[in-house]
Amino acid sequence: EELVIEYILPYSAKVTILLFNGFGEKTNVFYEGLSNEGFNQHKFDIKHINSGMYFYRIEYEGICKTYQVYIK
């Protein structure tokens, strides 16, 4: 099973995608690197992650966006 995260950047930037459990504890760093301007997509293997409610956060250039996701 995999989690697909898609996002759009207004310009190329260093991006970090983090996963947090329902208690707000960081559990994984999914991606850390340069992403291009425009549409970006990353696929992550989540077979080793327990089911439950999680949050993933996309950070770039001081901007943070957080989204909720349920992993089965």
All heavy atoms as a GROMACS GRO file, in nm:
protein
  606
    1GLU      N    1   0.084  -0.117   0.000
    1GLU     CA    2   0.000   0.000   0.000
    1GLU      C    3   0.089   0.124   0.000
    1GLU      O    4   0.195   0.124   0.059
    1GLU     CB    5  -0.090   0.000   0.123
    1GLU     CG    6  -0.198   0.103   0.117
    1GLU     CD    7  -0.300   0.086   0.229
    1GLU    OE1    8  -0.312  -0.023   0.284
    1GLU    OE2    9  -0.364   0.186   0.260
    2GLU      N   10   0.041   0.227  -0.069
    2GLU     CA   11   0.120   0.349  -0.074
    2GLU      C   12   0.030   0.471  -0.057
    2GLU      O   13  -0.089   0.467  -0.084
    2GLU     CB   14   0.200   0.358  -0.203
    2GLU     CG   15   0.121   0.363  -0.330
    2GLU     CD   16   0.209   0.363  -0.453
    2GLU    OE1   17   0.328   0.334  -0.444
    2GLU    OE2   18   0.157   0.394  -0.560
    3LEU      N   19   0.093   0.576  -0.010
    3LEU     CA   20   0.028   0.705   0.007
    3LEU      C   21   0.082   0.797  -0.101
    3LEU      O   22   0.204   0.808  -0.117
    3LEU     CB   23   0.059   0.762   0.146
    3LEU     CG   24   0.012   0.904   0.175
    3LEU    CD1   25  -0.141   0.911   0.174
    3LEU    CD2   26   0.064   0.949   0.311
    4VAL      N   27  -0.006   0.859  -0.176
    4VAL     CA   28   0.034   0.953  -0.281
    4VAL      C   29   0.005   1.094  -0.233
    4VAL      O   30  -0.108   1.126  -0.196
    4VAL     CB   31  -0.041   0.924  -0.413
    4VAL    CG1   32  -0.001   1.024  -0.520
    4VAL    CG2   33  -0.016   0.782  -0.459
    5ILE      N   34   0.106   1.177  -0.232
    5ILE     CA   35   0.092   1.317  -0.191
    5ILE      C   36   0.122   1.405  -0.311
    5ILE      O   37   0.228   1.392  -0.373
    5ILE     CB   38   0.184   1.351  -0.073
    5ILE    CG1   39   0.143   1.268   0.050
    5ILE    CG2   40   0.182   1.500  -0.043
    5ILE    CD1   41   0.230   1.289   0.171
    6GLU      N   42   0.027   1.491  -0.344
    6GLU     CA   43   0.041   1.582  -0.457
    6GLU      C   44   0.029   1.726  -0.407
    6GLU      O   45  -0.048   1.754  -0.316
    6GLU     CB   46  -0.070   1.556  -0.559
    6GLU     CG   47  -0.069   1.415  -0.613
    6GLU     CD   48  -0.186   1.385  -0.704
    6GLU    OE1   49  -0.290   1.455  -0.696
    6GLU    OE2   50  -0.174   1.291  -0.783
    7TYR      N   51   0.107   1.814  -0.468
    7TYR     CA   52   0.102   1.955  -0.429
    7TYR      C   53   0.155   2.039  -0.544
    7TYR      O   54   0.221   1.991  -0.635
    7TYR     CB   55   0.181   1.981  -0.300
    7TYR     CG   56   0.326   1.937  -0.306
    7TYR    CD1   57   0.426   2.025  -0.341
    7TYR    CD2   58   0.361   1.805  -0.278
    7TYR    CE1   59   0.558   1.985  -0.346
    7TYR    CE2   60   0.492   1.763  -0.283
    7TYR     CZ   61   0.591   1.853  -0.317
    7TYR     OH   62   0.721   1.813  -0.322
    8ILE      N   63   0.123   2.168  -0.539
    8ILE     CA   64   0.167   2.263  -0.641
    8ILE      C   65   0.249   2.372  -0.572
    8ILE      O   66   0.206   2.428  -0.471
    8ILE     CB   67   0.046   2.326  -0.713
    8ILE    CG1   68  -0.032   2.216  -0.787
    8ILE    CG2   69   0.091   2.435  -0.808
    8ILE    CD1   70  -0.162   2.263  -0.848
    9LEU      N   71   0.366   2.399  -0.627
    9LEU     CA   72   0.453   2.505  -0.574
    9LEU      C   73   0.453   2.624  -0.670
    9LEU      O   74   0.455   2.605  -0.792
    9LEU     CB   75   0.596   2.455  -0.560
    9LEU     CG   76   0.625   2.350  -0.453
    9LEU    CD1   77   0.773   2.312  -0.457
    9LEU    CD2   78   0.587   2.399  -0.316
   10PRO      N   79   0.454   2.745  -0.616
   10PRO     CA   80   0.459   2.863  -0.702
   10PRO      C   81   0.598   2.886  -0.762
   10PRO      O   82   0.614   2.962  -0.856
   10PRO     CB   83   0.420   2.978  -0.608
   10PRO     CG   84   0.456   2.929  -0.472
   10PRO     CD   85   0.439   2.780  -0.475
   11TYR      N   86   0.700   2.817  -0.704
   11TYR     CA   87   0.838   2.828  -0.751
   11TYR      C   88   0.916   2.707  -0.697
   11TYR      O   89   0.871   2.640  -0.605
   11TYR     CB   90   0.903   2.958  -0.702
   11TYR     CG   91   0.877   2.988  -0.556
   11TYR    CD1   92   0.951   2.926  -0.455
   11TYR    CD2   93   0.774   3.073  -0.519
   11TYR    CE1   94   0.923   2.950  -0.321
   11TYR    CE2   95   0.746   3.098  -0.384
   11TYR     CZ   96   0.822   3.036  -0.287
   11TYR     OH   97   0.795   3.059  -0.155
   12SER      N   98   1.031   2.679  -0.755
   12SER     CA   99   1.115   2.568  -0.706
   12SER      C  100   1.162   2.600  -0.564
   12SER      O  101   1.196   2.714  -0.534
   12SER     CB  102   1.236   2.548  -0.797
   12SER     OG  103   1.195   2.507  -0.924
   13ALA      N  104   1.161   2.498  -0.478
   13ALA     CA  105   1.199   2.520  -0.339
   13ALA      C  106   1.238   2.389  -0.273
   13ALA      O  107   1.201   2.281  -0.320
   13ALA     CB  108   1.083   2.583  -0.262
   14LYS      N  109   1.313   2.400  -0.163
   14LYS     CA  110   1.343   2.284  -0.081
   14LYS      C  111   1.216   2.250  -0.003
   14LYS      O  112   1.158   2.337   0.062
   14LYS     CB  113   1.457   2.313   0.016
   14LYS     CG  114   1.491   2.193   0.100
   14LYS     CD  115   1.600   2.222   0.200
   14LYS     CE  116   1.618   2.096   0.284
   14LYS     NZ  117   1.669   2.122   0.415
   15VAL      N  118   1.174   2.125  -0.012
   15VAL     CA  119   1.048   2.080   0.048
   15VAL      C  120   1.076   1.969   0.148
   15VAL      O  121   1.161   1.883   0.124
   15VAL     CB  122   0.951   2.030  -0.061
   15VAL    CG1  123   0.827   1.967   0.000
   15VAL    CG2  124   0.912   2.144  -0.153
   16THR      N  125   1.002   1.971   0.259
   16THR     CA  126   1.004   1.862   0.355
   16THR      C  127   0.860   1.816   0.375
   16THR      O  128   0.770   1.898   0.394
   16THR     CB  129   1.063   1.907   0.490
   16THR    OG1  130   1.194   1.958   0.467
   16THR    CG2  131   1.071   1.792   0.588
   17ILE      N  132   0.839   1.684   0.367
   17ILE     CA  133   0.708   1.626   0.394
   17ILE      C  134   0.721   1.536   0.514
   17ILE      O  135   0.799   1.439   0.512
   17ILE     CB  136   0.654   1.548   0.272
   17ILE    CG1  137   0.645   1.640   0.150
   17ILE    CG2  138   0.517   1.488   0.305
   17ILE    CD1  139   0.603   1.571   0.022
   18LEU      N  140   0.648   1.569   0.620
   18LEU     CA  141   0.655   1.497   0.746
   18LEU      C  142   0.523   1.430   0.777
   18LEU      O  143   0.416   1.480   0.739
   18LEU     CB  144   0.687   1.596   0.860
   18LEU     CG  145   0.811   1.681   0.842
   18LEU    CD1  146   0.809   1.798   0.938
   18LEU    CD2  147   0.934   1.597   0.866
   19LEU      N  148   0.527   1.318   0.850
   19LEU     CA  149   0.407   1.248   0.895
   19LEU      C  150   0.401   1.252   1.047
   19LEU      O  151   0.501   1.226   1.114
   19LEU     CB  152   0.409   1.103   0.847
   19LEU     CG  153   0.283   1.023   0.880
   19LEU    CD1  154   0.165   1.072   0.796
   19LEU    CD2  155   0.305   0.874   0.857
   20PHE      N  156   0.283   1.286   1.099
   20PHE     CA  157   0.260   1.294   1.243
   20PHE      C  158   0.144   1.202   1.280
   20PHE      O  159   0.047   1.191   1.205
   20PHE     CB  160   0.223   1.437   1.284
   20PHE     CG  161   0.331   1.536   1.262
   20PHE    CD1  162   0.347   1.598   1.138
   20PHE    CD2  163   0.420   1.569   1.363
   20PHE    CE1  164   0.448   1.690   1.116
   20PHE    CE2  165   0.522   1.661   1.342
   20PHE     CZ  166   0.536   1.721   1.219
   21ASN      N  167   0.153   1.138   1.397
   21ASN     CA  168   0.041   1.056   1.444
   21ASN      C  169  -0.066   1.146   1.504
   21ASN      O  170  -0.052   1.269   1.508
   21ASN     CB  171   0.089   0.948   1.542
   21ASN     CG  172   0.146   1.004   1.670
   21ASN    OD1  173   0.120   1.117   1.710
   21ASN    ND2  174   0.227   0.924   1.738
   22GLY      N  175  -0.174   1.086   1.551
   22GLY     CA  176  -0.286   1.162   1.606
   22GLY      C  177  -0.252   1.240   1.731
   22GLY      O  178  -0.328   1.330   1.770
   23PHE      N  179  -0.139   1.209   1.796
   23PHE     CA  180  -0.096   1.282   1.916
   23PHE      C  181  -0.002   1.398   1.881
   23PHE      O  182   0.049   1.466   1.969
   23PHE     CB  183  -0.025   1.187   2.013
   23PHE     CG  184  -0.112   1.076   2.061
   23PHE    CD1  185  -0.091   0.946   2.017
   23PHE    CD2  186  -0.216   1.100   2.149
   23PHE    CE1  187  -0.173   0.843   2.061
   23PHE    CE2  188  -0.298   0.998   2.194
   23PHE     CZ  189  -0.277   0.869   2.149
   24GLY      N  190   0.024   1.417   1.752
   24GLY     CA  191   0.112   1.525   1.709
   24GLY      C  192   0.259   1.490   1.711
   24GLY      O  193   0.344   1.577   1.696
   25GLU      N  194   0.291   1.361   1.730
   25GLU     CA  195   0.431   1.317   1.733
   25GLU      C  196   0.479   1.284   1.592
   25GLU      O  197   0.410   1.212   1.518
   25GLU     CB  198   0.445   1.193   1.821
   25GLU     CG  199   0.399   1.215   1.963
   25GLU     CD  200   0.379   1.087   2.041
   25GLU    OE1  201   0.343   0.984   1.982
   25GLU    OE2  202   0.398   1.092   2.163
   26LYS      N  203   0.594   1.337   1.555
   26LYS     CA  204   0.650   1.309   1.422
   26LYS      C  205   0.688   1.162   1.414
   26LYS      O  206   0.759   1.110   1.499
   26LYS     CB  207   0.772   1.397   1.396
   26LYS     CG  208   0.831   1.377   1.258
   26LYS     CD  209   0.937   1.479   1.225
   26LYS     CE  210   1.053   1.470   1.322
   26LYS     NZ  211   1.164   1.558   1.285
   27THR      N  212   0.637   1.093   1.312
   27THR     CA  213   0.666   0.950   1.297
   27THR      C  214   0.755   0.919   1.177
   27THR      O  215   0.827   0.821   1.179
   27THR     CB  216   0.535   0.868   1.284
   27THR    OG1  217   0.463   0.915   1.171
   27THR    CG2  218   0.449   0.885   1.408
   28ASN      N  219   0.750   1.002   1.074
   28ASN     CA  220   0.829   0.978   0.954
   28ASN      C  221   0.864   1.109   0.885
   28ASN      O  222   0.788   1.204   0.889
   28ASN     CB  223   0.753   0.893   0.852
   28ASN     CG  224   0.734   0.750   0.894
   28ASN    OD1  225   0.649   0.722   0.978
   28ASN    ND2  226   0.812   0.661   0.839
   29VAL      N  227   0.979   1.109   0.818
   29VAL     CA  228   1.013   1.213   0.722
   29VAL      C  229   1.000   1.145   0.586
   29VAL      O  230   1.080   1.059   0.551
   29VAL     CB  231   1.155   1.268   0.743
   29VAL    CG1  232   1.187   1.371   0.636
   29VAL    CG2  233   1.170   1.328   0.881
   30PHE      N  234   0.894   1.178   0.513
   30PHE     CA  235   0.869   1.113   0.385
   30PHE      C  236   0.961   1.165   0.275
   30PHE      O  237   1.005   1.090   0.190
   30PHE     CB  238   0.724   1.135   0.342
   30PHE     CG  239   0.625   1.040   0.403
   30PHE    CD1  240   0.496   1.080   0.424
   30PHE    CD2  241   0.661   0.911   0.437
   30PHE    CE1  242   0.402   0.993   0.477
   30PHE    CE2  243   0.568   0.824   0.491
   30PHE     CZ  244   0.439   0.866   0.512
   31TYR      N  245   0.984   1.294   0.275
   31TYR     CA  246   1.062   1.353   0.166
   31TYR      C  247   1.134   1.477   0.217
   31TYR      O  248   1.078   1.555   0.294
   31TYR     CB  249   0.971   1.390   0.050
   31TYR     CG  250   1.041   1.456  -0.066
   31TYR    CD1  251   1.117   1.381  -0.154
   31TYR    CD2  252   1.034   1.593  -0.086
   31TYR    CE1  253   1.185   1.443  -0.260
   31TYR    CE2  254   1.099   1.654  -0.192
   31TYR     CZ  255   1.175   1.578  -0.278
   31TYR     OH  256   1.240   1.638  -0.382
   32GLU      N  257   1.256   1.494   0.169
   32GLU     CA  258   1.333   1.614   0.199
   32GLU      C  259   1.423   1.638   0.079
   32GLU      O  260   1.514   1.561   0.052
   32GLU     CB  261   1.415   1.592   0.327
   32GLU     CG  262   1.464   1.718   0.389
   32GLU     CD  263   1.517   1.694   0.529
   32GLU    OE1  264   1.569   1.584   0.557
   32GLU    OE2  265   1.506   1.786   0.610
   33GLY      N  266   1.392   1.743   0.005
   33GLY     CA  267   1.471   1.772  -0.114
   33GLY      C  268   1.410   1.882  -0.196
   33GLY      O  269   1.312   1.945  -0.157
   34LEU      N  270   1.468   1.905  -0.312
   34LEU     CA  271   1.424   2.012  -0.402
   34LEU      C  272   1.305   1.965  -0.485
   34LEU      O  273   1.306   1.855  -0.540
   34LEU     CB  274   1.539   2.054  -0.494
   34LEU     CG  275   1.513   2.174  -0.582
   34LEU    CD1  276   1.491   2.300  -0.497
   34LEU    CD2  277   1.629   2.196  -0.676
   35SER      N  278   1.202   2.047  -0.491
   35SER     CA  279   1.086   2.020  -0.576
   35SER      C  280   1.073   2.133  -0.676
   35SER      O  281   1.104   2.248  -0.647
   35SER     CB  282   0.958   2.009  -0.493
   35SER     OG  283   0.959   1.892  -0.415
   36ASN      N  284   1.024   2.098  -0.794
   36ASN     CA  285   1.012   2.195  -0.902
   36ASN      C  286   0.888   2.282  -0.889
   36ASN      O  287   0.792   2.244  -0.822
   36ASN     CB  288   1.007   2.122  -1.037
   36ASN     CG  289   1.137   2.052  -1.068
   36ASN    OD1  290   1.244   2.103  -1.037
   36ASN    ND2  291   1.128   1.936  -1.128
   37GLU      N  292   0.892   2.394  -0.957
   37GLU     CA  293   0.775   2.481  -0.968
   37GLU      C  294   0.662   2.402  -1.033
   37GLU      O  295   0.684   2.322  -1.122
   37GLU     CB  296   0.810   2.603  -1.053
   37GLU     CG  297   0.695   2.695  -1.080
   37GLU     CD  298   0.733   2.811  -1.170
   37GLU    OE1  299   0.852   2.824  -1.206
   37GLU    OE2  300   0.644   2.888  -1.205
   38GLY      N  301   0.540   2.424  -0.988
   38GLY     CA  302   0.424   2.358  -1.048
   38GLY      C  303   0.387   2.230  -0.973
   38GLY      O  304   0.411   2.216  -0.854
   39PHE      N  305   0.329   2.137  -1.047
   39PHE     CA  306   0.275   2.014  -0.989
   39PHE      C  307   0.386   1.918  -0.948
   39PHE      O  308   0.480   1.894  -1.024
   39PHE     CB  309   0.184   1.945  -1.092
   39PHE     CG  310   0.126   1.816  -1.044
   39PHE    CD1  311   0.017   1.816  -0.959
   39PHE    CD2  312   0.181   1.696  -1.083
   39PHE    CE1  313  -0.038   1.696  -0.915
   39PHE    CE2  314   0.128   1.576  -1.040
   39PHE     CZ  315   0.019   1.577  -0.956
   40ASN      N  316   0.374   1.862  -0.829
   40ASN     CA  317   0.468   1.762  -0.777
   40ASN      C  318   0.388   1.647  -0.718
   40ASN      O  319   0.280   1.667  -0.662
   40ASN     CB  320   0.557   1.822  -0.668
   40ASN     CG  321   0.655   1.922  -0.723
   40ASN    OD1  322   0.765   1.887  -0.763
   40ASN    ND2  323   0.615   2.049  -0.728
   41GLN      N  324   0.443   1.527  -0.728
   41GLN     CA  325   0.379   1.407  -0.673
   41GLN      C  326   0.485   1.316  -0.615
   41GLN      O  327   0.589   1.293  -0.677
   41GLN     CB  328   0.302   1.334  -0.784
   41GLN     CG  329   0.231   1.210  -0.735
   41GLN     CD  330   0.165   1.135  -0.848
   41GLN    OE1  331   0.233   1.073  -0.930
   41GLN    NE2  332   0.032   1.142  -0.854
   42HIS      N  333   0.457   1.264  -0.495
   42HIS     CA  334   0.547   1.169  -0.430
   42HIS      C  335   0.464   1.051  -0.382
   42HIS      O  336   0.354   1.069  -0.330
   42HIS     CB  337   0.620   1.232  -0.312
   42HIS     CG  338   0.705   1.348  -0.349
   42HIS    ND1  339   0.828   1.333  -0.408
   42HIS    CD2  340   0.686   1.482  -0.338
   42HIS    CE1  341   0.880   1.452  -0.432
   42HIS    NE2  342   0.795   1.544  -0.389
   43LYS      N  343   0.519   0.930  -0.399
   43LYS     CA  344   0.453   0.807  -0.352
   43LYS      C  345   0.538   0.748  -0.241
   43LYS      O  346   0.660   0.737  -0.254
   43LYS     CB  347   0.438   0.708  -0.467
   43LYS     CG  348   0.349   0.759  -0.578
   43LYS     CD  349   0.340   0.659  -0.690
   43LYS     CE  350   0.254   0.716  -0.802
   43LYS     NZ  351   0.241   0.622  -0.912
   44PHE      N  352   0.471   0.708  -0.132
   44PHE     CA  353   0.540   0.656  -0.016
   44PHE      C  354   0.485   0.520   0.023
   44PHE      O  355   0.362   0.503   0.030
   44PHE     CB  356   0.527   0.754   0.102
   44PHE     CG  357   0.569   0.892   0.068
   44PHE    CD1  358   0.476   0.991   0.041
   44PHE    CD2  359   0.704   0.925   0.060
   44PHE    CE1  360   0.515   1.119   0.008
   44PHE    CE2  361   0.745   1.053   0.027
   44PHE     CZ  362   0.650   1.150   0.000
   45ASP      N  363   0.572   0.426   0.050
   45ASP     CA  364   0.533   0.294   0.097
   45ASP      C  365   0.490   0.306   0.242
   45ASP      O  366   0.568   0.350   0.328
   45ASP     CB  367   0.652   0.198   0.084
   45ASP     CG  368   0.621   0.059   0.132
   45ASP    OD1  369   0.502   0.028   0.158
   45ASP    OD2  370   0.715  -0.022   0.142
   46ILE      N  371   0.365   0.269   0.272
   46ILE     CA  372   0.314   0.283   0.408
   46ILE      C  373   0.276   0.148   0.469
   46ILE      O  374   0.203   0.144   0.569
   46ILE     CB  375   0.194   0.381   0.413
   46ILE    CG1  376   0.084   0.337   0.318
   46ILE    CG2  377   0.240   0.523   0.382
   46ILE    CD1  378  -0.046   0.415   0.335
   47LYS      N  379   0.326   0.040   0.413
   47LYS     CA  380   0.294  -0.094   0.466
   47LYS      C  381   0.339  -0.110   0.610
   47LYS      O  382   0.278  -0.183   0.687
   47LYS     CB  383   0.358  -0.202   0.379
   47LYS     CG  384   0.299  -0.210   0.241
   47LYS     CD  385   0.373  -0.312   0.158
   47LYS     CE  386   0.324  -0.305   0.015
   47LYS     NZ  387   0.410  -0.378  -0.076
   48HIS      N  388   0.446  -0.046   0.649
   48HIS     CA  389   0.502  -0.060   0.783
   48HIS      C  390   0.439   0.035   0.886
   48HIS      O  391   0.475   0.033   1.002
   48HIS     CB  392   0.653  -0.035   0.778
   48HIS     CG  393   0.688   0.105   0.736
   48HIS    ND1  394   0.680   0.147   0.605
   48HIS    CD2  395   0.728   0.211   0.808
   48HIS    CE1  396   0.716   0.274   0.598
   48HIS    NE2  397   0.745   0.317   0.721
   49ILE      N  398   0.343   0.118   0.842
   49ILE     CA  399   0.279   0.214   0.932
   49ILE      C  400   0.147   0.158   0.983
   49ILE      O  401   0.066   0.107   0.906
   49ILE     CB  402   0.257   0.349   0.859
   49ILE    CG1  403   0.393   0.408   0.817
   49ILE    CG2  404   0.180   0.447   0.946
   49ILE    CD1  405   0.384   0.534   0.736
   50ASN      N  406   0.126   0.167   1.114
   50ASN     CA  407   0.001   0.119   1.174
   50ASN      C  408  -0.118   0.199   1.123
   50ASN      O  409  -0.105   0.317   1.092
   50ASN     CB  410   0.007   0.130   1.326
   50ASN     CG  411   0.109   0.038   1.387
   50ASN    OD1  412   0.137  -0.069   1.334
   50ASN    ND2  413   0.166   0.078   1.499
   51SER      N  414  -0.234   0.135   1.118
   51SER     CA  415  -0.353   0.205   1.073
   51SER      C  416  -0.394   0.310   1.175
   51SER      O  417  -0.364   0.298   1.294
   51SER     CB  418  -0.467   0.106   1.048
   51SER     OG  419  -0.505   0.044   1.168
   52GLY      N  420  -0.462   0.412   1.128
   52GLY     CA  421  -0.510   0.517   1.216
   52GLY      C  422  -0.511   0.653   1.148
   52GLY      O  423  -0.480   0.666   1.030
   53MET      N  424  -0.546   0.754   1.226
   53MET     CA  425  -0.551   0.891   1.176
   53MET      C  426  -0.412   0.955   1.188
   53MET      O  427  -0.348   0.946   1.292
   53MET     CB  428  -0.652   0.973   1.258
   53MET     CG  429  -0.680   1.109   1.201
   53MET     SD  430  -0.749   1.108   1.035
   53MET     CE  431  -0.902   1.022   1.062
   54TYR      N  432  -0.368   1.017   1.080
   54TYR     CA  433  -0.238   1.083   1.076
   54TYR      C  434  -0.254   1.220   1.013
   54TYR      O  435  -0.357   1.252   0.953
   54TYR     CB  436  -0.139   1.001   0.992
   54TYR     CG  437  -0.095   0.872   1.058
   54TYR    CD1  438  -0.171   0.757   1.046
   54TYR    CD2  439   0.022   0.867   1.131
   54TYR    CE1  440  -0.131   0.638   1.106
   54TYR    CE2  441   0.064   0.749   1.192
   54TYR     CZ  442  -0.014   0.636   1.178
   54TYR     OH  443   0.025   0.520   1.239
   55PHE      N  444  -0.150   1.298   1.024
   55PHE     CA  445  -0.142   1.428   0.958
   55PHE      C  446  -0.010   1.433   0.883
   55PHE      O  447   0.092   1.387   0.934
   55PHE     CB  448  -0.146   1.541   1.061
   55PHE     CG  449  -0.272   1.543   1.141
   55PHE    CD1  450  -0.280   1.474   1.261
   55PHE    CD2  451  -0.382   1.613   1.097
   55PHE    CE1  452  -0.396   1.473   1.336
   55PHE    CE2  453  -0.499   1.613   1.171
   55PHE     CZ  454  -0.506   1.543   1.290
   56TYR      N  455  -0.012   1.484   0.762
   56TYR     CA  456   0.115   1.508   0.694
   56TYR      C  457   0.129   1.658   0.670
   56TYR      O  458   0.031   1.729   0.650
   56TYR     CB  459   0.130   1.427   0.565
   56TYR     CG  460   0.038   1.463   0.451
   56TYR    CD1  461   0.073   1.559   0.358
   56TYR    CD2  462  -0.083   1.396   0.435
   56TYR    CE1  463  -0.010   1.590   0.252
   56TYR    CE2  464  -0.167   1.426   0.330
   56TYR     CZ  465  -0.130   1.523   0.239
   56TYR     OH  466  -0.213   1.554   0.134
   57ARG      N  467   0.253   1.703   0.681
   57ARG     CA  468   0.281   1.846   0.668
   57ARG      C  469   0.381   1.868   0.556
   57ARG      O  470   0.484   1.801   0.550
   57ARG     CB  471   0.334   1.901   0.799
   57ARG     CG  472   0.357   2.052   0.795
   57ARG     CD  473   0.379   2.110   0.932
   57ARG     NE  474   0.507   2.064   0.985
   57ARG     CZ  475   0.538   2.068   1.114
   57ARG    NH1  476   0.451   2.110   1.202
   57ARG    NH2  477   0.655   2.028   1.154
   58ILE      N  478   0.350   1.961   0.471
   58ILE     CA  479   0.439   2.002   0.363
   58ILE      C  480   0.497   2.137   0.401
   58ILE      O  481   0.423   2.232   0.427
   58ILE     CB  482   0.364   2.013   0.229
   58ILE    CG1  483   0.300   1.878   0.193
   58ILE    CG2  484   0.456   2.061   0.119
   58ILE    CD1  485   0.207   1.882   0.074
   59GLU      N  486   0.630   2.145   0.409
   59GLU     CA  487   0.699   2.268   0.447
   59GLU      C  488   0.790   2.314   0.334
   59GLU      O  489   0.861   2.232   0.276
   59GLU     CB  490   0.786   2.245   0.571
   59GLU     CG  491   0.714   2.196   0.692
   59GLU     CD  492   0.808   2.166   0.807
   59GLU    OE1  493   0.931   2.161   0.788
   59GLU    OE2  494   0.757   2.144   0.918
   60TYR      N  495   0.785   2.443   0.304
   60TYR     CA  496   0.881   2.502   0.209
   60TYR      C  497   0.888   2.652   0.233
   60TYR      O  498   0.787   2.716   0.259
   60TYR     CB  499   0.842   2.472   0.063
   60TYR     CG  500   0.715   2.538   0.016
   60TYR    CD1  501   0.718   2.659  -0.053
   60TYR    CD2  502   0.592   2.478   0.040
   60TYR    CE1  503   0.602   2.719  -0.096
   60TYR    CE2  504   0.475   2.538  -0.003
   60TYR     CZ  505   0.480   2.657  -0.071
   60TYR     OH  506   0.364   2.718  -0.113
   61GLU      N  507   1.010   2.705   0.231
   61GLU     CA  508   1.033   2.849   0.241
   61GLU      C  509   0.954   2.914   0.355
   61GLU      O  510   0.896   3.021   0.338
   61GLU     CB  511   0.998   2.918   0.109
   61GLU     CG  512   1.075   2.868  -0.011
   61GLU     CD  513   1.219   2.914  -0.011
   61GLU    OE1  514   1.246   3.028   0.029
   61GLU    OE2  515   1.304   2.834  -0.052
   62GLY      N  516   0.946   2.850   0.470
   62GLY     CA  517   0.875   2.905   0.584
   62GLY      C  518   0.724   2.887   0.581
   62GLY      O  519   0.654   2.933   0.670
   63ILE      N  520   0.674   2.821   0.478
   63ILE     CA  521   0.530   2.795   0.465
   63ILE      C  522   0.503   2.651   0.507
   63ILE      O  523   0.575   2.559   0.466
   63ILE     CB  524   0.484   2.818   0.320
   63ILE    CG1  525   0.506   2.965   0.282
   63ILE    CG2  526   0.338   2.778   0.302
   63ILE    CD1  527   0.488   2.995   0.136
   64CYS      N  528   0.400   2.631   0.588
   64CYS     CA  529   0.362   2.497   0.633
   64CYS      C  530   0.214   2.474   0.601
   64CYS      O  531   0.130   2.557   0.634
   64CYS     CB  532   0.381   2.482   0.784
   64CYS     SG  533   0.549   2.494   0.838
   65LYS      N  534   0.186   2.361   0.539
   65LYS     CA  535   0.047   2.323   0.512
   65LYS      C  536   0.028   2.183   0.568
   65LYS      O  537   0.107   2.093   0.538
   65LYS     CB  538   0.018   2.326   0.362
   65LYS     CG  539   0.030   2.466   0.304
   65LYS     CD  540  -0.007   2.470   0.159
   65LYS     CE  541   0.003   2.614   0.108
   65LYS     NZ  542  -0.041   2.625  -0.029
   66THR      N  543  -0.076   2.165   0.648
   66THR     CA  544  -0.101   2.037   0.714
   66THR      C  545  -0.233   1.978   0.666
   66THR      O  546  -0.333   2.051   0.653
   66THR     CB  547  -0.105   2.056   0.867
   66THR    OG1  548   0.019   2.116   0.908
   66THR    CG2  549  -0.122   1.924   0.938
   67TYR      N  550  -0.233   1.847   0.641
   67TYR     CA  551  -0.350   1.777   0.591
   67TYR      C  552  -0.372   1.650   0.674
   67TYR      O  553  -0.277   1.590   0.724
   67TYR     CB  554  -0.329   1.737   0.445
   67TYR     CG  555  -0.300   1.855   0.356
   67TYR    CD1  556  -0.169   1.894   0.332
   67TYR    CD2  557  -0.402   1.928   0.297
   67TYR    CE1  558  -0.140   2.002   0.251
   67TYR    CE2  559  -0.375   2.037   0.216
   67TYR     CZ  560  -0.242   2.073   0.194
   67TYR     OH  561  -0.215   2.181   0.114
   68GLN      N  562  -0.496   1.611   0.684
   68GLN     CA  563  -0.531   1.491   0.759
   68GLN      C  564  -0.545   1.374   0.663
   68GLN      O  565  -0.593   1.389   0.550
   68GLN     CB  566  -0.664   1.515   0.830
   68GLN     CG  567  -0.709   1.408   0.921
   68GLN     CD  568  -0.838   1.446   0.994
   68GLN    OE1  569  -0.906   1.540   0.958
   68GLN    NE2  570  -0.870   1.371   1.096
   69VAL      N  571  -0.501   1.255   0.708
   69VAL     CA  572  -0.511   1.136   0.624
   69VAL      C  573  -0.536   1.015   0.714
   69VAL      O  574  -0.483   1.007   0.825
   69VAL     CB  575  -0.384   1.115   0.537
   69VAL    CG1  576  -0.260   1.094   0.622
   69VAL    CG2  577  -0.403   1.001   0.441
   70TYR      N  578  -0.620   0.923   0.668
   70TYR     CA  579  -0.645   0.799   0.742
   70TYR      C  580  -0.569   0.688   0.670
   70TYR      O  581  -0.589   0.668   0.550
   70TYR     CB  582  -0.794   0.768   0.751
   70TYR     CG  583  -0.820   0.643   0.832
   70TYR    CD1  584  -0.817   0.648   0.971
   70TYR    CD2  585  -0.840   0.520   0.772
   70TYR    CE1  586  -0.837   0.535   1.048
   70TYR    CE2  587  -0.859   0.406   0.847
   70TYR     CZ  588  -0.858   0.415   0.985
   70TYR     OH  589  -0.877   0.302   1.060
   71ILE      N  590  -0.489   0.616   0.744
   71ILE     CA  591  -0.414   0.504   0.687
   71ILE      C  592  -0.478   0.375   0.737
   71ILE      O  593  -0.494   0.356   0.857
   71ILE     CB  594  -0.265   0.512   0.727
   71ILE    CG1  595  -0.203   0.636   0.663
   71ILE    CG2  596  -0.192   0.384   0.684
   71ILE    CD1  597  -0.059   0.662   0.700
   72LYS      N  598  -0.517   0.288   0.645
   72LYS     CA  599  -0.583   0.161   0.679
   72LYS      C  600  -0.482   0.056   0.718
   72LYS      O  601  -0.379   0.043   0.663
   72LYS     CB  602  -0.665   0.110   0.562
   72LYS     CG  603  -0.781   0.197   0.528
   72LYS     CD  604  -0.859   0.135   0.416
   72LYS     CE  605  -0.974   0.223   0.372
   72LYS     NZ  606  -1.052   0.165   0.267
   0.00000   0.00000   0.00000
